[in-house]
Amino acid sequence: MKPQVTVVTLGVRNLDTSYDFYSKALGWEPLTYVPDEMAFFQVGHGLVLSLFRADHLAAEAGEIGHGPLAPPVTLGHNVGSPDEVDALLNTVVAAGAELVAEGTAMSWGGYSGYFADPDGFHWEVCHNPGLIVAEDGTVSLRVIV
């Protein structure tokens, strides 16, 4: 099987709140939005973030935890500099996200911090100068010295 992820789906408690957070606070353009049902945002080359009502998702896929009960998963958003990490963390906190960890220089040479969205999903905002995405979407990693 070819390794591929095309959709990441988050089961959210209040679709309108989550939609407002991603579309208005972060400024992401929705691919589609059906109030009280779902929203799709393209977040990368061939990659969609899908927001579904948690009760509808549970009916399809089984129960999924939130907050402290959520599976140990983080979503990552890479930016171009440590200043951009701090600026984005400030933006999302002003929009109602919870700051989980302030931007910090990491032992591997990058810089990152974390926030939790309105449903408690944790996002890492990271400056990783070794992560390079080519025009065709191919990712390469180089060691940071």
N, CA, C and O atoms as a GROMACS GRO file, in nm:
protein
  580
    1MET      N    1   0.084  -0.117   0.000
    1MET     CA    2   0.000   0.000   0.000
    1MET      C    3   0.088   0.124   0.000
    1MET      O    4   0.187   0.130   0.074
    2LYS      N    5   0.054   0.220  -0.082
    2LYS     CA    6   0.129   0.345  -0.089
    2LYS      C    7   0.103   0.426   0.038
    2LYS      O    8  -0.012   0.446   0.075
    3PRO      N    9   0.209   0.474   0.106
    3PRO     CA   10   0.187   0.555   0.226
    3PRO      C   11   0.129   0.691   0.187
    3PRO      O   12   0.186   0.764   0.106
    4GLN      N   13   0.016   0.722   0.246
    4GLN     CA   14  -0.051   0.846   0.208
    4GLN      C   15  -0.155   0.884   0.312
    4GLN      O   16  -0.228   0.798   0.361
    5VAL      N   17  -0.162   1.012   0.346
    5VAL     CA   18  -0.270   1.066   0.428
    5VAL      C   19  -0.328   1.181   0.348
    5VAL      O   20  -0.257   1.274   0.310
    6THR      N   21  -0.459   1.175   0.322
    6THR     CA   22  -0.523   1.282   0.245
    6THR      C   23  -0.623   1.361   0.329
    6THR      O   24  -0.654   1.476   0.296
    7VAL      N   25  -0.674   1.300   0.437
    7VAL     CA   26  -0.770   1.369   0.522
    7VAL      C   27  -0.738   1.339   0.668
    7VAL      O   28  -0.718   1.224   0.706
    8VAL      N   29  -0.734   1.444   0.749
    8VAL     CA   30  -0.727   1.432   0.894
    8VAL      C   31  -0.859   1.486   0.945
    8VAL      O   32  -0.893   1.602   0.920
    9THR      N   33  -0.935   1.404   1.017
    9THR     CA   34  -1.067   1.443   1.065
    9THR      C   35  -1.064   1.462   1.216
    9THR      O   36  -1.016   1.377   1.290
   10LEU      N   37  -1.116   1.577   1.259
   10LEU     CA   38  -1.130   1.606   1.401
   10LEU      C   39  -1.279   1.603   1.436
   10LEU      O   40  -1.360   1.669   1.370
   11GLY      N   41  -1.314   1.527   1.539
   11GLY     CA   42  -1.451   1.527   1.589
   11GLY      C   43  -1.465   1.642   1.687
   11GLY      O   44  -1.402   1.642   1.793
   12VAL      N   45  -1.547   1.741   1.654
   12VAL     CA   46  -1.558   1.862   1.736
   12VAL      C   47  -1.693   1.868   1.805
   12VAL      O   48  -1.793   1.821   1.752
   13ARG      N   49  -1.694   1.928   1.924
   13ARG     CA   50  -1.818   1.935   2.001
   13ARG      C   51  -1.914   2.041   1.947
   13ARG      O   52  -2.035   2.022   1.949
   14ASN      N   53  -1.859   2.153   1.897
   14ASN     CA   54  -1.942   2.260   1.844
   14ASN      C   55  -1.882   2.302   1.711
   14ASN      O   56  -1.780   2.370   1.707
   15LEU      N   57  -1.945   2.260   1.602
   15LEU     CA   58  -1.890   2.285   1.469
   15LEU      C   59  -1.878   2.434   1.440
   15LEU      O   60  -1.779   2.476   1.380
   16ASP      N   61  -1.976   2.514   1.480
   16ASP     CA   62  -1.968   2.657   1.453
   16ASP      C   63  -1.849   2.721   1.522
   16ASP      O   64  -1.779   2.804   1.463
   17THR      N   65  -1.824   2.684   1.647
   17THR     CA   66  -1.710   2.738   1.721
   17THR      C   67  -1.579   2.699   1.654
   17THR      O   68  -1.491   2.783   1.635
   18SER      N   69  -1.567   2.572   1.617
   18SER     CA   70  -1.444   2.525   1.553
   18SER      C   71  -1.427   2.587   1.415
   18SER      O   72  -1.316   2.625   1.378
   19TYR      N   73  -1.536   2.597   1.340
   19TYR     CA   74  -1.530   2.659   1.208
   19TYR      C   75  -1.483   2.804   1.221
   19TYR      O   76  -1.396   2.849   1.146
   20ASP      N   77  -1.540   2.877   1.315
   20ASP     CA   78  -1.500   3.016   1.336
   20ASP      C   79  -1.352   3.026   1.373
   20ASP      O   80  -1.281   3.115   1.326
   21PHE      N   81  -1.305   2.934   1.457
   21PHE     CA   82  -1.165   2.936   1.498
   21PHE      C   83  -1.073   2.918   1.378
   21PHE      O   84  -0.980   2.997   1.360
   22TYR      N   85  -1.097   2.816   1.297
   22TYR     CA   86  -1.007   2.788   1.185
   22TYR      C   87  -1.025   2.886   1.070
   22TYR      O   88  -0.927   2.926   1.007
   23SER      N   89  -1.149   2.926   1.042
   23SER     CA   90  -1.171   3.015   0.927
   23SER      C   91  -1.146   3.162   0.960
   23SER      O   92  -1.082   3.234   0.883
   24LYS      N   93  -1.195   3.206   1.074
   24LYS     CA   94  -1.184   3.348   1.107
   24LYS      C   95  -1.055   3.380   1.185
   24LYS      O   96  -0.983   3.472   1.149
   25ALA      N   97  -1.027   3.304   1.289
   25ALA     CA   98  -0.908   3.333   1.370
   25ALA      C   99  -0.780   3.302   1.294
   25ALA      O  100  -0.685   3.380   1.297
   26LEU      N  101  -0.777   3.187   1.226
   26LEU     CA  102  -0.656   3.150   1.152
   26LEU      C  103  -0.660   3.199   1.007
   26LEU      O  104  -0.556   3.203   0.940
   27GLY      N  105  -0.778   3.235   0.958
   27GLY     CA  106  -0.789   3.286   0.821
   27GLY      C  107  -0.782   3.179   0.714
   27GLY      O  108  -0.748   3.208   0.599
   28TRP      N  109  -0.815   3.054   0.749
   28TRP     CA  110  -0.810   2.946   0.651
   28TRP      C  111  -0.937   2.948   0.567
   28TRP      O  112  -1.047   2.966   0.619
   29GLU      N  113  -0.921   2.931   0.436
   29GLU     CA  114  -1.033   2.928   0.344
   29GLU      C  115  -1.094   2.788   0.343
   29GLU      O  116  -1.024   2.689   0.320
   30PRO      N  117  -1.224   2.778   0.367
   30PRO     CA  118  -1.286   2.645   0.363
   30PRO      C  119  -1.304   2.597   0.219
   30PRO      O  120  -1.334   2.675   0.129
   31LEU      N  121  -1.286   2.466   0.200
   31LEU     CA  122  -1.323   2.405   0.072
   31LEU      C  123  -1.474   2.391   0.066
   31LEU      O  124  -1.537   2.414  -0.038
   32THR      N  125  -1.530   2.354   0.180
   32THR     CA  126  -1.675   2.341   0.191
   32THR      C  127  -1.712   2.355   0.338
   32THR      O  128  -1.634   2.322   0.428
   33TYR      N  129  -1.833   2.403   0.360
   33TYR     CA  130  -1.884   2.416   0.497
   33TYR      C  131  -2.034   2.393   0.493
   33TYR      O  132  -2.107   2.462   0.421
   34VAL      N  133  -2.079   2.295   0.569
   34VAL     CA  134  -2.221   2.267   0.583
   34VAL      C  135  -2.252   2.288   0.731
   34VAL      O  136  -2.217   2.203   0.814
   35PRO      N  137  -2.317   2.400   0.766
   35PRO     CA  138  -2.344   2.428   0.909
   35PRO      C  139  -2.407   2.308   0.978
   35PRO      O  140  -2.495   2.240   0.925
   36ASP      N  141  -2.359   2.283   1.099
   36ASP     CA  142  -2.406   2.175   1.185
   36ASP      C  143  -2.374   2.036   1.131
   36ASP      O  144  -2.426   1.937   1.182
   37GLU      N  145  -2.288   2.028   1.028
   37GLU     CA  146  -2.251   1.898   0.974
   37GLU      C  147  -2.099   1.881   0.965
   37GLU      O  148  -2.041   1.799   1.037
   38MET      N  149  -2.033   1.962   0.876
   38MET     CA  150  -1.891   1.944   0.855
   38MET      C  151  -1.830   2.063   0.784
   38MET      O  152  -1.900   2.145   0.725
   39ALA      N  153  -1.697   2.072   0.793
   39ALA     CA  154  -1.620   2.172   0.720
   39ALA      C  155  -1.490   2.107   0.675
   39ALA      O  156  -1.431   2.027   0.748
   40PHE      N  157  -1.446   2.141   0.555
   40PHE     CA  158  -1.318   2.092   0.501
   40PHE      C  159  -1.229   2.212   0.470
   40PHE      O  160  -1.275   2.311   0.414
   41PHE      N  161  -1.101   2.201   0.507
   41PHE     CA  162  -1.001   2.302   0.475
   41PHE      C  163  -0.883   2.232   0.410
   41PHE      O  164  -0.834   2.133   0.463
   42GLN      N  165  -0.836   2.283   0.296
   42GLN     CA  166  -0.713   2.228   0.240
   42GLN      C  167  -0.598   2.286   0.320
   42GLN      O  168  -0.585   2.408   0.332
   43VAL      N  169  -0.513   2.197   0.374
   43VAL     CA  170  -0.404   2.241   0.462
   43VAL      C  171  -0.267   2.204   0.408
   43VAL      O  172  -0.166   2.226   0.475
   44GLY      N  173  -0.262   2.150   0.290
   44GLY     CA  174  -0.135   2.114   0.230
   44GLY      C  175  -0.158   2.049   0.096
   44GLY      O  176  -0.271   2.032   0.051
   45HIS      N  177  -0.048   2.013   0.033
   45HIS     CA  178  -0.053   1.949  -0.098
   45HIS      C  179  -0.130   1.818  -0.087
   45HIS      O  180  -0.079   1.719  -0.034
   46GLY      N  181  -0.253   1.817  -0.137
   46GLY     CA  182  -0.335   1.696  -0.131
   46GLY      C  183  -0.380   1.658   0.008
   46GLY      O  184  -0.413   1.541   0.032
   47LEU      N  185  -0.383   1.754   0.102
   47LEU     CA  186  -0.418   1.722   0.241
   47LEU      C  187  -0.531   1.812   0.289
   47LEU      O  188  -0.526   1.934   0.274
   48VAL      N  189  -0.633   1.750   0.347
   48VAL     CA  190  -0.751   1.821   0.395
   48VAL      C  191  -0.767   1.799   0.546
   48VAL      O  192  -0.753   1.687   0.596
   49LEU      N  193  -0.797   1.908   0.616
   49LEU     CA  194  -0.840   1.899   0.756
   49LEU      C  195  -0.991   1.902   0.754
   49LEU      O  196  -1.052   1.995   0.700
   50SER      N  197  -1.051   1.801   0.812
   50SER     CA  198  -1.196   1.786   0.814
   50SER      C  199  -1.246   1.802   0.956
   50SER      O  200  -1.196   1.738   1.048
   51LEU      N  201  -1.345   1.887   0.975
   51LEU     CA  202  -1.410   1.904   1.105
   51LEU      C  203  -1.549   1.842   1.096
   51LEU      O  204  -1.629   1.882   1.012
   52PHE      N  205  -1.578   1.746   1.182
   52PHE     CA  206  -1.710   1.683   1.187
   52PHE      C  207  -1.764   1.695   1.329
   52PHE      O  208  -1.688   1.695   1.426
   53ARG      N  209  -1.895   1.706   1.340
   53ARG     CA  210  -1.956   1.700   1.473
   53ARG      C  211  -1.914   1.570   1.539
   53ARG      O  212  -1.921   1.464   1.478
   54ALA      N  213  -1.870   1.578   1.664
   54ALA     CA  214  -1.819   1.461   1.735
   54ALA      C  215  -1.924   1.351   1.744
   54ALA      O  216  -1.892   1.233   1.733
   55ASP      N  217  -2.051   1.388   1.765
   55ASP     CA  218  -2.154   1.285   1.777
   55ASP      C  219  -2.176   1.214   1.644
   55ASP      O  220  -2.203   1.094   1.641
   56HIS      N  221  -2.165   1.287   1.533
   56HIS     CA  222  -2.180   1.223   1.401
   56HIS      C  223  -2.060   1.134   1.371
   56HIS      O  224  -2.074   1.024   1.317
   57LEU      N  225  -1.941   1.182   1.407
   57LEU     CA  226  -1.821   1.102   1.385
   57LEU      C  227  -1.825   0.975   1.470
   57LEU      O  228  -1.789   0.867   1.423
   58ALA      N  229  -1.869   0.988   1.595
   58ALA     CA  230  -1.879   0.871   1.683
   58ALA      C  231  -1.975   0.768   1.627
   58ALA      O  232  -1.953   0.648   1.641
   59ALA      N  233  -2.084   0.814   1.565
   59ALA     CA  234  -2.180   0.721   1.505
   59ALA      C  235  -2.116   0.642   1.391
   59ALA      O  236  -2.154   0.528   1.366
   60GLU      N  237  -2.021   0.704   1.322
   60GLU     CA  238  -1.954   0.637   1.210
   60GLU      C  239  -1.832   0.558   1.253
   60GLU      O  240  -1.810   0.446   1.206
   61ALA      N  241  -1.751   0.615   1.345
   61ALA     CA  242  -1.618   0.560   1.373
   61ALA      C  243  -1.598   0.515   1.516
   61ALA      O  244  -1.490   0.467   1.550
   62GLY      N  245  -1.698   0.530   1.603
   62GLY     CA  246  -1.683   0.495   1.743
   62GLY      C  247  -1.643   0.617   1.824
   62GLY      O  248  -1.610   0.721   1.768
   63GLU      N  249  -1.645   0.604   1.955
   63GLU     CA  250  -1.616   0.716   2.045
   63GLU      C  251  -1.471   0.761   2.033
   63GLU      O  252  -1.380   0.679   2.021
   64ILE      N  253  -1.452   0.892   2.036
   64ILE     CA  254  -1.319   0.952   2.033
   64ILE      C  255  -1.313   1.052   2.147
   64ILE      O  256  -1.405   1.133   2.164
   65GLY      N  257  -1.206   1.048   2.227
   65GLY     CA  258  -1.194   1.135   2.342
   65GLY      C  259  -1.160   1.279   2.306
   65GLY      O  260  -1.115   1.307   2.196
   66HIS      N  261  -1.182   1.370   2.402
   66HIS     CA  262  -1.147   1.511   2.389
   66HIS      C  263  -1.062   1.552   2.509
   66HIS      O  264  -1.064   1.487   2.614
   67GLY      N  265  -0.989   1.661   2.492
   67GLY     CA  266  -0.910   1.715   2.602
   67GLY      C  267  -0.818   1.610   2.660
   67GLY      O  268  -0.743   1.546   2.586
   68PRO      N  269  -0.822   1.590   2.794
   68PRO     CA  270  -0.730   1.494   2.855
   68PRO      C  271  -0.757   1.350   2.811
   68PRO      O  272  -0.671   1.264   2.828
   69LEU      N  273  -0.876   1.323   2.755
   69LEU     CA  274  -0.909   1.189   2.709
   69LEU      C  275  -0.870   1.166   2.564
   69LEU      O  276  -0.884   1.055   2.513
   70ALA      N  277  -0.821   1.271   2.496
   70ALA     CA  278  -0.788   1.260   2.355
   70ALA      C  279  -0.669   1.166   2.335
   70ALA      O  280  -0.582   1.156   2.421
   71PRO      N  281  -0.667   1.099   2.221
   71PRO     CA  282  -0.551   1.015   2.190
   71PRO      C  283  -0.424   1.101   2.188
   71PRO      O  284  -0.432   1.221   2.162
   72PRO      N  285  -0.308   1.040   2.214
   72PRO     CA  286  -0.183   1.116   2.219
   72PRO      C  287  -0.134   1.151   2.078
   72PRO      O  288  -0.043   1.088   2.025
   73VAL      N  289  -0.197   1.252   2.020
   73VAL     CA  290  -0.165   1.296   1.884
   73VAL      C  291  -0.153   1.447   1.885
   73VAL      O  292  -0.229   1.516   1.953
   74THR      N  293  -0.058   1.500   1.809
   74THR     CA  294  -0.053   1.644   1.786
   74THR      C  295  -0.055   1.667   1.636
   74THR      O  296  -0.013   1.581   1.558
   75LEU      N  297  -0.101   1.782   1.598
   75LEU     CA  298  -0.099   1.825   1.459
   75LEU      C  299   0.010   1.931   1.450
   75LEU      O  300   0.028   2.009   1.543
   76GLY      N  301   0.080   1.936   1.339
   76GLY     CA  302   0.191   2.029   1.327
   76GLY      C  303   0.169   2.133   1.220
   76GLY      O  304   0.115   2.104   1.113
   77HIS      N  305   0.212   2.254   1.249
   77HIS     CA  306   0.207   2.365   1.154
   77HIS      C  307   0.345   2.429   1.152
   77HIS      O  308   0.385   2.493   1.249
   78ASN      N  309   0.418   2.412   1.041
   78ASN     CA  310   0.552   2.467   1.031
   78ASN      C  311   0.548   2.607   0.972
   78ASN      O  312   0.473   2.634   0.878
   79VAL      N  313   0.630   2.694   1.027
   79VAL     CA  314   0.639   2.833   0.980
   79VAL      C  315   0.786   2.867   0.954
   79VAL      O  316   0.875   2.786   0.980
   80GLY      N  317   0.810   2.988   0.901
   80GLY     CA  318   0.941   3.024   0.852
   80GLY      C  319   1.042   3.075   0.952
   80GLY      O  320   1.160   3.088   0.918
   81SER      N  321   1.002   3.105   1.075
   81SER     CA  322   1.097   3.160   1.172
   81SER      C  323   1.043   3.145   1.314
   81SER      O  324   0.924   3.124   1.334
   82PRO      N  325   1.132   3.157   1.414
   82PRO     CA  326   1.086   3.157   1.553
   82PRO      C  327   0.989   3.272   1.581
   82PRO      O  328   0.894   3.255   1.657
   83ASP      N  329   1.012   3.388   1.521
   83ASP     CA  330   0.919   3.500   1.541
   83ASP      C  331   0.779   3.466   1.491
   83ASP      O  332   0.680   3.505   1.553
   84GLU      N  333   0.771   3.392   1.380
   84GLU     CA  334   0.640   3.350   1.329
   84GLU      C  335   0.572   3.252   1.423
   84GLU      O  336   0.450   3.253   1.436
   85VAL      N  337   0.650   3.166   1.488
   85VAL     CA  338   0.594   3.074   1.588
   85VAL      C  339   0.525   3.155   1.697
   85VAL      O  340   0.409   3.132   1.730
   86ASP      N  341   0.600   3.252   1.754
   86ASP     CA  342   0.545   3.333   1.863
   86ASP      C  343   0.425   3.414   1.818
   86ASP      O  344   0.327   3.426   1.892
   87ALA      N  345   0.430   3.471   1.697
   87ALA     CA  346   0.319   3.552   1.646
   87ALA      C  347   0.194   3.466   1.628
   87ALA      O  348   0.084   3.508   1.665
   88LEU      N  349   0.210   3.346   1.572
   88LEU     CA  350   0.093   3.260   1.552
   88LEU      C  351   0.036   3.213   1.686
   88LEU      O  352  -0.085   3.207   1.703
   89LEU      N  353   0.122   3.180   1.781
   89LEU     CA  354   0.073   3.142   1.914
   89LEU      C  355  -0.006   3.257   1.977
   89LEU      O  356  -0.111   3.234   2.036
   90ASN      N  357   0.043   3.378   1.965
   90ASN     CA  358  -0.030   3.495   2.017
   90ASN      C  359  -0.165   3.512   1.948
   90ASN      O  360  -0.264   3.543   2.013
   91THR      N  361  -0.168   3.492   1.816
   91THR     CA  362  -0.292   3.506   1.739
   91THR      C  363  -0.397   3.405   1.784
   91THR      O  364  -0.512   3.441   1.807
   92VAL      N  365  -0.357   3.278   1.796
   92VAL     CA  366  -0.456   3.175   1.831
   92VAL      C  367  -0.503   3.189   1.975
   92VAL      O  368  -0.620   3.162   2.005
   93VAL      N  369  -0.414   3.230   2.065
   93VAL     CA  370  -0.455   3.251   2.205
   93VAL      C  371  -0.554   3.368   2.212
   93VAL      O  372  -0.653   3.360   2.285
   94ALA      N  373  -0.529   3.474   2.137
   94ALA     CA  374  -0.622   3.588   2.134
   94ALA      C  375  -0.757   3.547   2.077
   94ALA      O  376  -0.859   3.608   2.108
   95ALA      N  377  -0.757   3.442   1.994
   95ALA     CA  378  -0.881   3.392   1.934
   95ALA      C  379  -0.949   3.286   2.020
   95ALA      O  380  -1.052   3.231   1.979
   96GLY      N  381  -0.894   3.255   2.138
   96GLY     CA  382  -0.960   3.162   2.227
   96GLY      C  383  -0.891   3.029   2.246
   96GLY      O  384  -0.940   2.946   2.324
   97ALA      N  385  -0.779   3.005   2.179
   97ALA     CA  386  -0.706   2.880   2.201
   97ALA      C  387  -0.636   2.886   2.337
   97ALA      O  388  -0.613   2.993   2.391
   98GLU      N  389  -0.604   2.770   2.389
   98GLU     CA  390  -0.529   2.761   2.515
   98GLU      C  391  -0.382   2.744   2.482
   98GLU      O  392  -0.346   2.656   2.403
   99LEU      N  393  -0.297   2.825   2.542
   99LEU     CA  394  -0.153   2.808   2.525
   99LEU      C  395  -0.110   2.689   2.610
   99LEU      O  396  -0.128   2.688   2.732
  100VAL      N  397  -0.052   2.590   2.545
  100VAL     CA  398  -0.007   2.469   2.614
  100VAL      C  399   0.141   2.482   2.648
  100VAL      O  400   0.184   2.445   2.758
  101ALA      N  401   0.219   2.533   2.554
  101ALA     CA  402   0.363   2.554   2.578
  101ALA      C  403   0.409   2.672   2.494
  101ALA      O  404   0.384   2.677   2.373
  102GLU      N  405   0.476   2.766   2.558
  102GLU     CA  406   0.530   2.882   2.486
  102GLU      C  407   0.637   2.838   2.387
  102GLU      O  408   0.694   2.730   2.400
  103GLY      N  409   0.663   2.924   2.287
  103GLY     CA  410   0.770   2.896   2.192
  103GLY      C  411   0.903   2.881   2.265
  103GLY      O  412   0.939   2.962   2.351
  104THR      N  413   0.976   2.777   2.229
  104THR     CA  414   1.101   2.743   2.297
  104THR      C  415   1.203   2.693   2.196
  104THR      O  416   1.168   2.620   2.102
  105ALA      N  417   1.329   2.731   2.215
  105ALA     CA  418   1.437   2.674   2.134
  105ALA      C  419   1.449   2.526   2.172
  105ALA      O  420   1.459   2.491   2.290
  106MET      N  421   1.449   2.440   2.071
  106MET     CA  422   1.451   2.296   2.095
  106MET      C  423   1.593   2.242   2.083
  106MET      O  424   1.677   2.300   2.014
  107SER      N  425   1.619   2.131   2.150
  107SER     CA  426   1.753   2.072   2.151
  107SER      C  427   1.798   2.028   2.012
  107SER      O  428   1.918   2.019   1.986
  108TRP      N  429   1.704   2.001   1.922
  108TRP     CA  430   1.739   1.954   1.787
  108TRP      C  431   1.764   2.070   1.690
  108TRP      O  432   1.793   2.047   1.573
  109GLY      N  433   1.753   2.195   1.738
  109GLY     CA  434   1.788   2.310   1.655
  109GLY      C  435   1.672   2.392   1.604
  109GLY      O  436   1.693   2.497   1.543
  110GLY      N  437   1.552   2.347   1.626
  110GLY     CA  438   1.435   2.423   1.584
  110GLY      C  439   1.376   2.503   1.698
  110GLY      O  440   1.439   2.523   1.801
  111TYR      N  441   1.253   2.548   1.678
  111TYR     CA  442   1.184   2.631   1.777
  111TYR      C  443   1.037   2.595   1.768
  111TYR      O  444   0.981   2.594   1.658
  112SER      N  445   0.972   2.566   1.880
  112SER     CA  446   0.830   2.530   1.872
  112SER      C  447   0.756   2.560   2.001
  112SER      O  448   0.816   2.574   2.108
  113GLY      N  449   0.624   2.570   1.988
  113GLY     CA  450   0.532   2.587   2.099
  113GLY      C  451   0.403   2.516   2.065
  113GLY      O  452   0.385   2.470   1.952
  114TYR      N  453   0.312   2.505   2.162
  114TYR     CA  454   0.189   2.430   2.142
  114TYR      C  455   0.068   2.508   2.190
  114TYR      O  456   0.075   2.584   2.287
  115PHE      N  457  -0.044   2.487   2.120
  115PHE     CA  458  -0.172   2.538   2.166
  115PHE      C  459  -0.277   2.430   2.151
  115PHE      O  460  -0.259   2.334   2.075
  116ALA      N  461  -0.387   2.445   2.226
  116ALA     CA  462  -0.501   2.355   2.214
  116ALA      C  463  -0.616   2.434   2.152
  116ALA      O  464  -0.648   2.544   2.196
  117ASP      N  465  -0.679   2.376   2.050
  117ASP     CA  466  -0.792   2.442   1.984
  117ASP      C  467  -0.915   2.433   2.075
  117ASP      O  468  -0.905   2.377   2.184
  118PRO      N  469  -1.031   2.486   2.033
  118PRO     CA  470  -1.149   2.486   2.122
  118PRO      C  471  -1.194   2.348   2.170
  118PRO      O  472  -1.264   2.337   2.270
  119ASP      N  473  -1.153   2.241   2.098
  119ASP     CA  474  -1.190   2.106   2.141
  119ASP      C  475  -1.078   2.034   2.213
  119ASP      O  476  -1.092   1.916   2.248
  120GLY      N  477  -0.966   2.102   2.236
  120GLY     CA  478  -0.855   2.042   2.308
  120GLY      C  479  -0.755   1.970   2.220
  120GLY      O  480  -0.662   1.909   2.272
  121PHE      N  481  -0.770   1.976   2.086
  121PHE     CA  482  -0.672   1.916   1.998
  121PHE      C  483  -0.545   2.000   2.004
  121PHE      O  484  -0.550   2.122   1.988
  122HIS      N  485  -0.433   1.935   2.027
  122HIS     CA  486  -0.306   2.006   2.042
  122HIS      C  487  -0.238   2.023   1.907
  122HIS      O  488  -0.225   1.930   1.828
  123TRP      N  489  -0.194   2.146   1.884
  123TRP     CA  490  -0.120   2.183   1.763
  123TRP      C  491   0.019   2.228   1.804
  123TRP      O  492   0.035   2.305   1.898
  124GLU      N  493   0.119   2.179   1.732
  124GLU     CA  494   0.254   2.230   1.747
  124GLU      C  495   0.275   2.335   1.638
  124GLU      O  496   0.250   2.309   1.520
  125VAL      N  497   0.321   2.452   1.678
  125VAL     CA  498   0.363   2.553   1.583
  125VAL      C  499   0.514   2.550   1.587
  125VAL      O  500   0.575   2.574   1.692
  126CYS      N  501   0.576   2.522   1.474
  126CYS     CA  502   0.717   2.487   1.473
  126CYS      C  503   0.792   2.559   1.362
  126CYS      O  504   0.742   2.575   1.251
  127HIS      N  505   0.912   2.601   1.394
  127HIS     CA  506   1.008   2.643   1.291
  127HIS      C  507   1.113   2.534   1.286
  127HIS      O  508   1.194   2.520   1.377
  128ASN      N  509   1.110   2.456   1.179
  128ASN     CA  510   1.207   2.348   1.159
  128ASN      C  511   1.282   2.379   1.029
  128ASN      O  512   1.234   2.344   0.921
  129PRO      N  513   1.397   2.443   1.039
  129PRO     CA  514   1.469   2.479   0.917
  129PRO      C  515   1.518   2.359   0.838
  129PRO      O  516   1.564   2.375   0.724
  130GLY      N  517   1.511   2.240   0.895
  130GLY     CA  518   1.553   2.118   0.824
  130GLY      C  519   1.441   2.052   0.747
  130GLY      O  520   1.467   1.958   0.671
  131LEU      N  521   1.317   2.097   0.763
  131LEU     CA  522   1.203   2.039   0.693
  131LEU      C  523   1.178   2.123   0.568
  131LEU      O  524   1.146   2.241   0.578
  132ILE      N  525   1.191   2.061   0.453
  132ILE     CA  526   1.177   2.132   0.326
  132ILE      C  527   1.068   2.064   0.245
  132ILE      O  528   1.070   1.942   0.226
  133VAL      N  529   0.973   2.144   0.195
  133VAL     CA  530   0.865   2.093   0.111
  133VAL      C  531   0.887   2.146  -0.030
  133VAL      O  532   0.888   2.267  -0.052
  134ALA      N  533   0.905   2.055  -0.126
  134ALA     CA  534   0.927   2.092  -0.265
  134ALA      C  535   0.794   2.131  -0.332
  134ALA      O  536   0.687   2.107  -0.276
  135GLU      N  537   0.804   2.190  -0.449
  135GLU     CA  538   0.684   2.231  -0.526
  135GLU      C  539   0.586   2.116  -0.545
  135GLU      O  540   0.465   2.137  -0.541
  136ASP      N  541   0.637   1.994  -0.565
  136ASP     CA  542   0.549   1.880  -0.589
  136ASP      C  543   0.495   1.819  -0.461
  136ASP      O  544   0.426   1.717  -0.465
  137GLY      N  545   0.527   1.880  -0.345
  137GLY     CA  546   0.478   1.831  -0.217
  137GLY      C  547   0.570   1.732  -0.149
  137GLY      O  548   0.542   1.691  -0.037
  138THR      N  549   0.679   1.694  -0.213
  138THR     CA  550   0.775   1.602  -0.153
  138THR      C  551   0.844   1.668  -0.035
  138THR      O  552   0.889   1.782  -0.045
  139VAL      N  553   0.853   1.598   0.076
  139VAL     CA  554   0.916   1.648   0.196
  139VAL      C  555   1.055   1.587   0.210
  139VAL      O  556   1.073   1.466   0.191
  140SER      N  557   1.152   1.670   0.243
  140SER     CA  558   1.284   1.619   0.276
  140SER      C  559   1.326   1.678   0.411
  140SER      O  560   1.286   1.788   0.448
  141LEU      N  561   1.407   1.601   0.480
  141LEU     CA  562   1.457   1.644   0.610
  141LEU      C  563   1.608   1.647   0.607
  141LEU      O  564   1.672   1.554   0.559
  142ARG      N  565   1.664   1.754   0.657
  142ARG     CA  566   1.809   1.760   0.669
  142ARG      C  567   1.844   1.786   0.815
  142ARG      O  568   1.764   1.844   0.889
  143VAL      N  569   1.960   1.743   0.855
  143VAL     CA  570   2.007   1.762   0.991
  143VAL      C  571   2.039   1.909   1.010
  143VAL      O  572   2.104   1.971   0.926
  144ILE      N  573   1.995   1.964   1.122
  144ILE     CA  574   2.023   2.103   1.155
  144ILE      C  575   2.148   2.106   1.242
  144ILE      O  576   2.158   2.033   1.341
  145VAL      N  577   2.242   2.188   1.205
  145VAL     CA  578   2.366   2.195   1.283
  145VAL      C  579   2.372   2.322   1.362
  145VAL      O  580   2.469   2.345   1.434
   0.00000   0.00000   0.00000
